[in-house]
Structures are given as C-alpha cells and as structure tokens.
Amino acid sequence: MEMGIFGMEEDEQVKLLKQRLEEKNCNVTIINFKEFPAKVNMYFDENKIIFEDKNLLDMDAFYIRQLGYFWPVPRIKLTKEQWIKYYDRYNDLLINERENISFKHSMIRMLNCEKPVINPYDSFMFHRMKPYQYYLFSKHGLPVPSFLAGGAKYIAKKCDVSKMVYKPIAGGAEVVMAEEFLKEKEEEADKRAALFQEYIKGVNVRVFAVEDEFIGGAKIIQGPEVDSRVRQFGVEVVEVPEEVQDIAFKALKIVGMKFSGIDFMLSEKGEYYLLECNPSPMFYVFEMASGIPVSEKLAEYLIRQAK
C-alpha cells in the first residue's frame, strides 16, 4: 500500500507513524507543506494532484499531522526603524501565505473527495472553534462544563469568575483561572474575545480512539497549574469506563473526526466531563510514557480505510 503523511519529517508523530506503517509493508511519502512552494514542487488539476512527480491520487490513504502554516509576525520586538524596513516584506508574506493557504486547503478538500484522509478536512476547523464544540456536544446530551464566550470584560459581568477558567477560543495560549486572566492581562481583556468555562477540580484524562476502536486512556500527572500542559510529570494508565468510551465515540461522530486525542476532566466526585476532541493530537510522548499503542492502532486504521 501507498500511504501519505502531511507533516514535517522531524516531527516525532510523523516519524513514529511512518515506522509503524513501514513495519506493515506500506510505502510512505511525507508531504511537507512547510517548504511549499519555494522548495517543494506541487500542482493539481481536476484529474490529478502531483507532489514531486508523484500523483497522490494513485496512493491509498493519508494522515494529516500538519499543513505547514507560516507565522509572518517577527518573533522578536522591532524598533520603529526596523519595522518600517520590514513592513513591505510583511505585506508580501501575508499575501503569499493567503494564496498558499488557499492552495493547500483546496488541494486537501479535493483529496478528501477522492481518498480516505484522516482527519477529514472539515473536522480541522473544530481545533480553533472550541465553543462550537461545546455547543454541539451539549446539544447531543454529552457532559460538558458550562461556558460563556464573548468579549472578556463583558462576559465577566455575567458569571462568577471565581468559579471559571479562561480558555483561548482558538487554542494556543495557557488556560488559567478567569480572575487571574482578567487581572494580569487587563489590556488584552479589553480587546479579546474569550471563553470562560466552569472550573472542574480534578485531573485531566486523555483518551485516544479511532471511529471503530477505543485505544486507551491515561491520567495526566501534572503540577499545580490549572493547565495540564504547563508541567507534566508523566501519565497513569486508567481503565476508562464503557460509558465514557461511548461518549468519546459519540463526540468523534459529532465533529466528523476519525481519530482523536479526546480530553476529559475527571472531577473529585468521580464524574467525567468532556472537554474537547483534537483533530491532530500529539501522541508520541503519551505513547512512550503510557505504553498504549496509539501509533500502531492508527496505522492499522489507515490500512483498514485504504482497503
């Protein structure tokens, strides 16, 4: 079989999945969008998608790890003089990236129509639309914490912020108590849309599943911070109750994902709350720490889909 992985060669998830697929006698092509179009040759028309002289439509299935987005804002603080010099280049970068993104997204959607793509293109929007995930999960009767989304300063007047956490709507930033965010990020709070979510005291449980198989789950052993990503000391494999596994499968179906790292909060009272489904979860460290064969099961799933 011929498999494609969209991502960077040095990404640990990409390397591990490639290894698992090759162990099962698959040929694997890494499609690194980060170097497109300067160093990567690619084009498509209504009948073919050519990547470095190879037609992707001749391949069997694909996994999307990354689409290679570029961040055109300088990573260092510039003086006024430096910014003036950089301004024209900045505009060029924005225009180029807008066109490149249009190419990538059009191509992925076309590929999605022709071949199994994990995860499907439309499911990726949920990574940057967390309140929409909560809305859909709630409408389908799944246990999610209560939430408010809107202008940070305004919605702070509508809830008891001492019992809420601030979460970035589009991901990326740290999760902190809402009071802490409003106090320490006052200037940002005046300008930013925010998501305030009911604070569930307990532990984060990450589970992995494909649409037809539950892979496993583990508690995240973390520091005292609210956000479990800040300081992690390991994982503790847990037996995930069947009713929680059912919630995971229902959540995947709702957001159209075929594979996900699904986050739950296990409260001190022993209740599971669904937090989100991730369309491109990092699984290398989790797998190494837990022994749960995420990459093996993902590889097997890709092969099933290809067949």
C-alpha positions as CSV (number, residue, x, y, z in Angstrom):
1,M,0.0,0.0,0.0
2,E,1.0,3.6,-0.6
3,M,0.4,6.0,2.3
4,G,0.9,9.7,2.6
5,I,1.6,11.8,5.8
6,F,1.2,15.5,5.7
7,G,3.7,16.9,8.1
8,M,7.4,17.6,8.8
9,E,10.0,14.8,8.6
10,E,11.4,15.7,12.1
11,D,8.0,15.6,13.8
12,E,8.0,12.7,16.3
13,Q,4.4,11.8,15.5
14,V,5.2,11.6,11.8
15,K,8.4,9.5,12.3
16,L,6.6,7.1,14.6
17,L,3.5,6.6,12.3
18,K,5.8,6.2,9.3
19,Q,7.7,3.5,11.2
20,R,4.5,1.6,12.1
21,L,3.2,1.8,8.5
22,E,6.5,0.6,7.1
23,E,6.5,-2.3,9.5
24,K,3.3,-3.3,7.9
25,N,4.9,-3.2,4.4
26,C,3.4,0.1,3.4
27,N,5.4,2.6,1.3
28,V,5.1,6.1,3.0
29,T,5.5,9.5,1.4
30,I,6.0,12.5,3.7
31,I,4.4,15.6,2.2
32,N,6.0,18.7,3.9
33,F,3.9,21.7,3.1
34,K,6.2,24.0,5.1
35,E,8.6,24.2,2.2
36,F,5.9,24.9,-0.4
37,P,6.3,26.4,-2.9
38,A,10.0,27.5,-2.5
39,K,11.4,24.0,-2.2
40,V,8.5,21.7,-2.8
41,N,7.0,21.2,-6.3
42,M,3.3,20.6,-6.3
43,Y,0.3,21.2,-8.5
44,F,-3.1,19.9,-9.2
45,D,-5.9,20.0,-11.8
46,E,-9.3,18.3,-12.0
47,N,-7.8,14.9,-12.6
48,K,-4.5,14.7,-10.6
49,I,-2.5,16.0,-7.6
50,I,1.2,16.0,-8.3
51,F,3.7,16.1,-5.5
52,E,7.3,15.9,-6.6
53,D,6.3,14.0,-9.8
54,K,4.1,11.6,-7.8
55,N,0.3,11.5,-8.3
56,L,-1.3,11.5,-4.8
57,L,-4.5,10.1,-6.3
58,D,-2.6,6.9,-7.0
59,M,-2.0,6.4,-3.3
60,D,-4.3,4.7,-0.9
61,A,-4.8,6.8,2.3
62,F,-3.5,9.9,4.0
63,Y,-2.9,11.2,7.5
64,I,-2.8,14.9,8.2
65,R,-0.5,15.9,11.0
66,Q,0.3,19.5,9.9
67,L,-0.5,21.7,6.9
68,G,2.6,23.9,7.4
69,Y,1.2,27.2,8.4
70,F,3.6,30.2,8.4
71,W,3.5,32.9,11.0
72,P,4.6,36.2,9.4
73,V,4.9,38.3,12.5
74,P,8.5,38.8,13.7
75,R,9.4,36.7,16.8
76,I,11.4,39.5,18.2
77,K,10.4,43.0,19.2
78,L,11.3,45.5,16.4
79,T,12.2,49.2,16.8
80,K,10.2,51.7,14.8
81,E,13.0,51.9,12.2
82,Q,13.3,48.1,11.9
83,W,9.5,47.8,11.5
84,I,9.5,50.4,8.7
85,K,12.1,48.4,6.8
86,Y,10.2,45.1,7.5
87,Y,6.7,46.5,6.6
88,D,6.8,45.8,2.8
89,R,8.2,42.3,3.4
90,Y,5.5,41.7,6.0
91,N,2.8,42.6,3.5
92,D,4.4,40.3,0.9
93,L,4.4,37.5,3.4
94,L,0.7,37.9,4.2
95,I,-0.3,37.9,0.6
96,N,1.9,34.9,-0.2
97,E,0.6,33.0,2.8
98,R,-3.0,33.8,1.9
99,E,-2.5,32.3,-1.6
100,N,-0.6,29.3,-0.2
101,I,-3.3,28.5,2.3
102,S,-5.9,28.7,-0.4
103,F,-3.9,26.2,-2.5
104,K,-3.4,23.8,0.4
105,H,-7.0,23.9,1.6
106,S,-8.3,23.5,-2.0
107,M,-6.0,20.6,-2.6
108,I,-6.8,18.8,0.7
109,R,-10.5,19.1,0.1
110,M,-10.1,17.7,-3.4
111,L,-8.0,14.8,-2.0
112,N,-10.7,14.3,0.7
113,C,-13.3,13.7,-2.1
114,E,-11.2,11.0,-3.7
115,K,-9.3,9.2,-0.9
116,P,-9.5,8.3,2.8
117,V,-8.0,11.3,4.6
118,I,-7.5,11.2,8.4
119,N,-8.8,13.5,9.7
120,P,-11.2,14.8,7.1
121,Y,-10.6,18.5,6.2
122,D,-13.8,19.8,7.7
123,S,-13.0,18.4,11.1
124,F,-9.9,20.6,11.5
125,M,-12.0,23.8,12.0
126,F,-13.0,22.5,15.4
127,H,-9.5,23.0,16.7
128,R,-10.0,26.7,16.5
129,M,-13.7,26.7,17.4
130,K,-13.8,25.3,20.9
131,P,-17.2,27.0,21.9
132,Y,-18.8,25.4,18.9
133,Q,-17.6,22.0,20.0
134,Y,-19.2,22.6,23.4
135,Y,-22.4,23.8,21.8
136,L,-22.6,20.7,19.7
137,F,-21.7,18.3,22.5
138,S,-24.2,19.9,24.8
139,K,-27.0,19.7,22.2
140,H,-26.3,16.0,21.9
141,G,-26.6,15.5,25.6
142,L,-22.9,14.9,26.3
143,P,-21.5,16.1,29.7
144,V,-19.6,19.3,29.1
145,P,-18.8,22.1,31.6
146,S,-21.0,25.2,31.3
147,F,-19.4,28.1,29.4
148,L,-19.7,31.7,28.2
149,A,-17.9,33.1,25.1
150,G,-17.7,36.7,24.1
151,G,-15.9,39.9,24.9
152,A,-13.8,39.1,28.0
153,K,-14.7,42.2,30.1
154,Y,-18.4,41.9,29.2
155,I,-18.9,38.2,29.9
156,A,-17.0,38.6,33.2
157,K,-20.1,40.6,34.4
158,K,-22.4,37.7,33.5
159,C,-20.8,35.0,35.6
160,D,-19.0,34.3,38.9
161,V,-15.4,34.4,37.5
162,S,-14.1,32.9,40.7
163,K,-15.6,29.6,39.5
164,M,-14.5,29.8,35.9
165,V,-11.3,29.3,33.9
166,Y,-10.2,31.3,30.9
167,K,-9.5,29.3,27.8
168,P,-8.3,30.6,24.4
169,I,-11.1,30.2,21.9
170,A,-8.7,29.3,19.1
171,G,-6.2,27.4,21.2
172,G,-2.5,28.0,21.9
173,A,-2.5,30.2,25.0
174,E,-2.4,28.9,28.6
175,V,-5.5,28.0,30.5
176,V,-5.7,30.0,33.7
177,M,-8.4,31.0,36.3
178,A,-10.6,33.6,34.8
179,E,-9.8,36.1,37.7
180,E,-6.1,35.7,37.0
181,F,-6.6,36.4,33.3
182,L,-8.7,39.5,33.9
183,K,-6.1,40.8,36.5
184,E,-2.9,40.1,34.7
185,K,-4.0,40.5,31.1
186,E,-6.2,43.6,31.6
187,E,-5.1,45.3,28.3
188,E,-5.8,42.1,26.3
189,A,-9.1,41.5,28.1
190,D,-10.3,44.9,26.8
191,K,-9.7,43.8,23.2
192,R,-10.1,40.0,23.2
193,A,-12.9,37.6,22.7
194,A,-12.6,34.9,25.4
195,L,-14.0,31.6,26.6
196,F,-14.9,31.3,30.3
197,Q,-15.6,27.7,31.3
198,E,-16.8,26.2,34.5
199,Y,-13.8,25.1,36.6
200,I,-13.9,21.4,37.3
201,K,-11.5,20.5,40.1
202,G,-9.9,17.2,39.3
203,V,-7.5,15.5,36.9
204,N,-7.2,15.6,33.1
205,V,-7.7,12.3,31.3
206,R,-6.6,12.0,27.7
207,V,-8.0,9.1,25.7
208,F,-7.3,8.0,22.2
209,A,-9.8,6.4,19.8
210,V,-10.4,5.8,16.1
211,E,-14.0,5.7,14.9
212,D,-14.3,1.9,15.3
213,E,-11.9,1.2,18.2
214,F,-11.1,2.6,21.6
215,I,-7.3,2.7,22.0
216,G,-6.8,3.6,25.7
217,G,-6.6,6.4,28.2
218,A,-4.4,7.8,31.0
219,K,-4.5,10.5,33.7
220,I,-2.0,13.3,33.2
221,I,0.2,13.7,36.2
222,Q,0.7,17.5,36.4
223,G,1.9,20.4,38.5
224,P,-0.4,22.7,40.5
225,E,-1.2,24.9,37.4
226,V,-4.8,24.8,36.0
227,D,-3.4,23.9,32.5
228,S,-2.2,20.3,32.5
229,R,0.2,21.2,29.6
230,V,2.4,23.6,31.7
231,R,4.1,20.9,33.8
232,Q,3.6,17.2,33.1
233,F,5.5,14.6,35.1
234,G,4.1,11.5,33.4
235,V,0.9,9.6,32.9
236,E,-1.0,6.9,34.8
237,V,-2.9,4.4,32.6
238,V,-6.5,4.1,33.7
239,E,-9.4,1.7,32.9
240,V,-11.8,4.0,31.1
241,P,-15.5,3.2,31.9
242,E,-17.5,1.9,29.0
243,E,-20.0,4.8,29.3
244,V,-17.1,7.2,28.9
245,Q,-15.8,5.3,25.9
246,D,-19.3,5.7,24.4
247,I,-19.1,9.4,25.0
248,A,-15.8,9.5,23.1
249,F,-17.2,7.7,20.1
250,K,-20.3,9.9,20.0
251,A,-18.0,13.0,20.2
252,L,-15.9,11.8,17.3
253,K,-19.0,11.3,15.2
254,I,-20.4,14.7,16.1
255,V,-17.3,16.6,14.9
256,G,-16.6,14.3,12.0
257,M,-13.2,13.1,13.2
258,K,-11.9,9.5,12.5
259,F,-9.1,9.7,15.0
260,S,-8.6,11.9,18.0
261,G,-7.0,12.6,21.4
262,I,-10.1,13.4,23.4
263,D,-9.7,15.3,26.7
264,F,-11.9,14.7,29.7
265,M,-11.8,16.2,33.2
266,L,-12.3,13.6,35.9
267,S,-13.8,15.5,38.9
268,E,-13.0,14.9,42.5
269,K,-16.5,13.3,42.7
270,G,-15.6,10.8,40.0
271,E,-17.6,12.4,37.2
272,Y,-16.2,12.7,33.7
273,Y,-16.6,15.9,31.8
274,L,-15.9,16.1,28.0
275,L,-13.5,19.0,27.2
276,E,-12.6,18.7,23.5
277,C,-11.6,16.5,20.6
278,N,-8.3,17.2,19.0
279,P,-8.1,16.7,15.2
280,S,-4.2,16.3,15.1
281,P,-3.2,15.2,18.6
282,M,0.4,14.7,19.6
283,F,0.7,11.1,20.7
284,Y,4.5,10.3,20.7
285,V,5.2,11.3,24.3
286,F,1.9,9.9,25.5
287,E,2.7,6.5,23.9
288,M,6.2,6.4,25.2
289,A,5.1,7.2,28.7
290,S,1.9,5.0,28.8
291,G,2.8,2.1,26.6
292,I,-0.6,2.5,24.9
293,P,0.0,1.6,21.2
294,V,-1.6,4.7,19.7
295,S,0.6,4.8,16.5
296,E,0.1,1.0,16.0
297,K,-3.7,1.4,16.1
298,L,-3.7,4.5,13.9
299,A,-1.6,2.6,11.3
300,E,-4.0,-0.3,11.4
301,Y,-6.9,2.0,11.0
302,L,-5.3,3.7,8.0
303,I,-4.8,0.4,6.4
304,R,-8.4,-0.6,7.1
305,Q,-9.6,2.6,5.5
306,A,-7.4,2.1,2.4
307,K,-8.8,-1.4,1.9
